[in-house]
Amino acid sequence: MAYKISDACLACGACVDTCPVSTIVEDGEKYKILADKCTDCGACAGSCPVEAISQE
């Protein structure tokens, strides 16, 4: 199950560098995870300061 970034995202970018497959991209004023590339490792979720990342 891929991870997803909710509307609580502050666009701080903390998650971007933690993704080992570079699947987190800017989407307007927020970030999103490309579900088809997500390897489900969870590194991004642990880096989010507002807990905006969870599994779908």
DSSP file (Angstrom, degrees, kcal/mol; ACC not computed):
  #  RESIDUE AA STRUCTURE BP1 BP2  ACC     N-H-->O    O-->H-N    N-H-->O    O-->H-N    TCO  KAPPA ALPHA  PHI   PSI    X-CA   Y-CA   Z-CA
    1    1 A M              0   0    0      0, 0.0     2,-0.0     0, 0.0    38,-0.0   0.000 360.0 360.0 360.0 126.0    0.0    0.0    0.0
    2    2 A A        -     0   0    0     53,-0.1    54,-2.6     1,-0.1     2,-0.2  -0.279 360.0-113.1 -72.7 159.0    1.5    3.3   -1.0
    3    3 A Y  E     -A   55   0A   0     52,-0.3     2,-0.3    53,-0.1    52,-0.3  -0.577  29.0-157.2 -88.1 157.5    1.8    6.3    1.3
    4    4 A K  E     -A   54   0A   0     50,-3.3    50,-2.2    -2,-0.2     2,-0.5  -0.987  13.0-133.7-137.7 145.2   -0.1    9.5    0.7
    5    5 A I  E     -A   53   0A   0     -2,-0.3    48,-0.2    48,-0.2    28,-0.1  -0.886  27.2-147.1-100.7 125.0    0.4   13.1    1.8
    6    6 A S    >   -     0   0    0     46,-3.3     3,-1.7    -2,-0.5    46,-0.1  -0.186  32.6 -93.3 -84.0 177.5   -2.7   14.8    3.3
    7    7 A D  T 3  S+     0   0    0      1,-0.3    -1,-0.1    23,-0.1    45,-0.1   0.585 115.3  79.8 -66.9 -10.1   -3.9   18.4    3.1
    8    8 A A  T 3   +     0   0    0     44,-0.2    -1,-0.3    43,-0.1    44,-0.1   0.578  65.9 124.9 -73.0  -8.1   -2.1   18.9    6.4
    9    9 A C    <   -     0   0    0     -3,-1.7    -4,-0.0    43,-0.2    39,-0.0  -0.270  47.4-164.2 -55.7 131.9    1.2   19.2    4.4
   10   10 A L        -     0   0    0     20,-0.0    -1,-0.1     0, 0.0    -3,-0.0   0.377  36.5-122.6 -97.3   1.1    3.1   22.4    5.1
   11   11 A A        +     0   0    0      1,-0.1    -2,-0.1    20,-0.1    19,-0.0   0.854  64.6 143.1  58.1  38.5    5.3   22.0    2.0
   12   12 A C        -     0   0    0      1,-0.0    -1,-0.1    19,-0.0    18,-0.0   0.734  56.7-133.8 -79.0 -22.9    8.4   22.1    4.2
   13   13 A G    >>  +     0   0    0      3,-0.0     4,-0.7     1,-0.0     3,-0.6   0.499  64.1 131.4  84.9   3.9   10.2   19.5    2.1
   14   14 A A  T 34 S+     0   0    0      1,-0.2     4,-0.3     2,-0.1     3,-0.1   0.821  73.1  49.7 -59.2 -31.2   11.4   17.4    5.0
   15   15 A C  T >> S+     0   0    0      1,-0.2     3,-0.9     2,-0.1     4,-0.8   0.765  92.1  77.2 -79.4 -26.7   10.1   14.3    3.3
   16   16 A V  G X4 S+     0   0    0     -3,-0.6     3,-0.9     1,-0.3     8,-0.2   0.901  96.7  42.1 -56.4 -50.7   11.7   14.8   -0.1
   17   17 A D  G 3< S+     0   0    0     -4,-0.7    -1,-0.3     1,-0.2    -2,-0.1   0.634 107.1  63.2 -75.2 -13.1   15.3   13.8    0.7
   18   18 A T  G <4 S+     0   0    0     -3,-0.9    -1,-0.2    -4,-0.3    -2,-0.2   0.662  78.7  97.4 -84.2 -15.4   14.2   10.8    2.9
   19   19 A C    X<  -     0   0    0     -3,-0.9     3,-1.0    -4,-0.8     5,-0.1  -0.634  60.3-159.6 -78.7 117.6   12.6    9.0   -0.1
   20   20 A P  T 3  S+     0   0    0      0, 0.0    -1,-0.2     0, 0.0    -3,-0.0   0.650  91.7  42.6 -72.1 -14.2   15.1    6.5   -1.5
   21   21 A V  T 3  S-     0   0    0     -3,-0.0    -2,-0.1    16,-0.0    -3,-0.0   0.225 105.9-122.3-115.9  13.3   13.3    6.3   -4.8
   22   22 A S    <   +     0   0    0     -3,-1.0    -5,-0.1    -6,-0.2    -6,-0.1   0.882  62.6 142.4  49.9  49.2   12.6   10.0   -5.3
   23   23 A T        +     0   0    0     -7,-0.1    11,-2.6    14,-0.1     2,-0.6   0.397  38.5  94.6-100.0   2.2    8.8    9.6   -5.6
   24   24 A I  E     +B   33   0B   0     -8,-0.2     2,-0.3     9,-0.2     9,-0.2  -0.856  54.1 171.7 -98.5 122.0    7.9   12.7   -3.7
   25   25 A V  E     -B   32   0B   0      7,-2.7     7,-2.7    -2,-0.6     2,-0.2  -0.878  37.6 -95.8-129.0 157.8    7.2   15.7   -6.0
   26   26 A E  E     -B   31   0B   0     -2,-0.3     5,-0.3     5,-0.2     2,-0.2  -0.481  32.5-175.3 -70.4 142.3    5.8   19.2   -5.7
   27   27 A D  E >   -B   30   0B   0      3,-3.2     3,-1.3    -2,-0.2     2,-0.5  -0.700  60.6 -64.1-139.9  82.6    2.1   19.5   -6.6
   28   28 A G  T 3  S-     0   0    0      1,-0.2    -1,-0.1    -2,-0.2    -2,-0.0  -0.633 118.3 -13.2  72.8-121.8    1.2   23.2   -6.5
   29   29 A E  T 3  S+     0   0    0     -2,-0.5    -1,-0.2    -3,-0.1     2,-0.2   0.389 135.6  47.6 -93.3   2.5    1.7   24.4   -2.9
   30   30 A K  E <  S-B   27   0B   0     -3,-1.3    -3,-3.2   -20,-0.0     2,-0.3  -0.616  81.9-110.0-127.1-174.6    2.0   20.9   -1.4
   31   31 A Y  E     -B   26   0B   0     -5,-0.3     2,-0.3    -2,-0.2    -5,-0.2  -0.849  26.0-165.1-116.7 158.2    3.9   17.7   -2.1
   32   32 A K  E     -B   25   0B   0     -7,-2.7    -7,-2.7    -2,-0.3     2,-0.5  -0.967  17.9-127.0-140.0 159.4    2.5   14.4   -3.3
   33   33 A I  E     -B   24   0B   0     -2,-0.3     2,-1.1    -9,-0.2    -9,-0.2  -0.917  22.7-128.4-106.9 127.9    3.8   10.8   -3.5
   34   34 A L    >>  -     0   0    0    -11,-2.6     3,-1.9    -2,-0.5     4,-1.2  -0.656  21.4-157.7 -76.9 103.5    3.6    9.1   -6.9
   35   35 A A  T 34 S+     0   0    0     -2,-1.1     3,-0.2     1,-0.3    -1,-0.2   0.797  86.2  58.4 -57.1 -35.1    1.8    5.9   -5.8
   36   36 A D  T 34 S+     0   0    0      1,-0.2    -1,-0.3    -3,-0.1    -2,-0.1   0.681 113.6  39.1 -73.0 -15.2    3.1    3.8   -8.7
   37   37 A K  T <4 S+     0   0    0     -3,-1.9    -1,-0.2   -14,-0.1    -2,-0.2   0.571  87.3 113.3-105.3 -14.1    6.7    4.4   -7.7
   38   38 A C     <  -     0   0    0     -4,-1.2   -36,-0.0    -3,-0.2    -5,-0.0  -0.389  48.8-163.1 -64.4 129.5    6.3    4.2   -3.9
   39   39 A T        -     0   0    0     -2,-0.1    -1,-0.1   -37,-0.0   -37,-0.0   0.371  37.3-120.7 -95.8   3.4    8.1    1.2   -2.4
   40   40 A D        +     0   0    0      1,-0.1    -2,-0.1   -37,-0.0    15,-0.0   0.811  66.8 139.2  68.1  31.6    6.2    1.4    0.9
   41   41 A C        -     0   0    0      1,-0.1    -1,-0.1   -38,-0.0   -39,-0.0   0.796  53.6-140.0 -81.1 -27.8    9.3    1.9    3.0
   42   42 A G     >  +     0   0    0     12,-0.0     4,-1.4     3,-0.0     3,-0.1   0.479  62.0 127.1  85.5   2.0    7.8    4.5    5.3
   43   43 A A  H  > S+     0   0    0      1,-0.2     4,-0.7     2,-0.2   -24,-0.1   0.884  72.8  52.9 -59.6 -38.3   10.9    6.7    5.5
   44   44 A C  H >> S+     0   0    0      1,-0.2     3,-0.9     2,-0.2     4,-0.9   0.890 103.1  56.6 -65.4 -40.2    8.9    9.8    4.5
   45   45 A A  H >4 S+     0   0    0      1,-0.3     3,-0.6     2,-0.2     8,-0.2   0.877 105.4  51.6 -61.0 -38.4    6.2    9.3    7.2
   46   46 A G  H 3< S+     0   0    0     -4,-1.4    -1,-0.3     1,-0.2    -2,-0.2   0.692 108.8  51.8 -72.4 -18.2    8.8    9.4    9.9
   47   47 A S  H << S+     0   0    0     -3,-0.9    -1,-0.2    -4,-0.7    -2,-0.2   0.585  81.7 104.6 -93.9 -11.3   10.3   12.6    8.6
   48   48 A C    X<  -     0   0    0     -4,-0.9     3,-1.0    -3,-0.6     5,-0.1  -0.589  56.2-157.8 -78.2 119.9    7.1   14.6    8.5
   49   49 A P  T 3  S+     0   0    0      0, 0.0    -1,-0.1     0, 0.0    -4,-0.0   0.679  93.7  40.1 -72.1 -15.8    6.9   17.1   11.4
   50   50 A V  T 3  S-     0   0    0      0, 0.0    -2,-0.1     0, 0.0   -42,-0.0   0.255 108.0-119.0-115.1  11.8    3.1   17.4   11.1
   51   51 A E    <   +     0   0    0     -3,-1.0   -43,-0.1    -6,-0.2   -42,-0.1   0.874  62.8 146.6  53.2  43.8    2.3   13.7   10.5
   52   52 A A        +     0   0    0    -44,-0.1   -46,-3.3   -46,-0.1     2,-0.5   0.438  47.4  81.8 -86.6  -1.1    0.7   14.5    7.1
   53   53 A I  E     +A    5   0A   0     -8,-0.2     2,-0.3   -48,-0.2   -48,-0.2  -0.917  52.2 144.4-113.8 128.5    1.9   11.2    5.6
   54   54 A S  E     -A    4   0A   0    -50,-2.2   -50,-3.3    -2,-0.5     2,-0.2  -0.941  51.2 -83.0-149.6 169.4    0.2    7.9    6.1
   55   55 A Q  E      A    3   0A   0     -2,-0.3   -52,-0.3   -52,-0.3   -53,-0.1  -0.542 360.0 360.0 -77.3 143.8   -0.6    4.7    4.2
   56   56 A E              0   0    0    -54,-2.6    -1,-0.1    -2,-0.2   -53,-0.1   0.474 360.0 360.0 -68.7 360.0   -3.6    4.8    1.9
